[in-house]
Amino acid sequence: MAAPETANNAAATSSFIPLLTLGIPGNLSTAMIFVALMIHGVRPGPMMLQQHPDLFWGVVASMFTGNVILVALNLPLIGFWVRLLTVPYKYLVVLIIVICIIGAYSANFAIFDIGVMVLFGVFGYLLRKLHFPAAPLVLAMVLGQILERTLQQSLIISGGDFGIFVRRPISAALLAVGGLLMLKPILLWFLKATTGNRK
């Protein structure tokens, strides 16, 4: 139990490095934090340390504080956490669903919020079953408006000429990499189909 939890804690903390330094979330959790920062007008990236040093160092300090609290709590309570593993999964699922319903209802005291939670819960379940990563979806909701705005600005500057995106080597290279990443699932499927037919 200690080994996977140590790895999970290390991965969760290190995922903040690309988020705070480059503005690139590494997983779904940091993508949600990225969305929250953008909503509050804070743009993670190289300039965050200069523009919002209090927030940056606050996050770093919270990581140190959180690790100390984890050690203080887990050492005396390790026996309790181990006994939790013996609880049947069907009981844990019911408890988690009840807590989620209470949390959704207590936000605005509206049944509609529970319906929204159930709808997005089913949507998330389908995404996981179909092996769709949720982080790109969250990023698309935030970055979509920024992409449209910058696309309009670029086209206004170029007079409607789309060639502006491929004349500079940096933008052309980024577009090529993005295109390859979009075509990656199709290429992998094609390679798997051709190698399967040869066998």
Secondary structure, DSSP 8 states (H G I E B T S, - for coil): -HHHHHHHHHHHHHTHHHHHHHS---SHHHHHHHHHHHHTT---STTHHHH-HHHHHHHHHHHHHHHHHHHHHHHHHHHHHHHHTTS-HHHHHHHHHHHHHHHHHHHHS-HHHHHHHHHHHHHHHHHHHTT--SHHHHHHHHHHHHHHHHHHHHHHHHTS-TTHHHHSHHHHHHHHHHHHHHHHHHHHHHHHHHHHHH-
